[in-house]
């Protein structure tokens, strides 16, 4: 995962937490739900990026094994 992806995902997560907190303070269920959804989306993006990184690492290991 690139640094810019990590920063973007973290910003989305923090924005979601802020929306959720604001929704809790104001009693706005829609804002609270939007904040939770932003956090879930950020978590899914992180999970996908982690899987991509793991696959790339595995591919690199296999390539290196055949070079020997």
Secondary structure, DSSP 8 states (H G I E B T S, - for coil): --HHHHHHHHHHHHHHHHHHHHHHHHT-HHHHHHHHHHHHHHHHHHHHHHHHHHHHHHHHHHHHHHH-
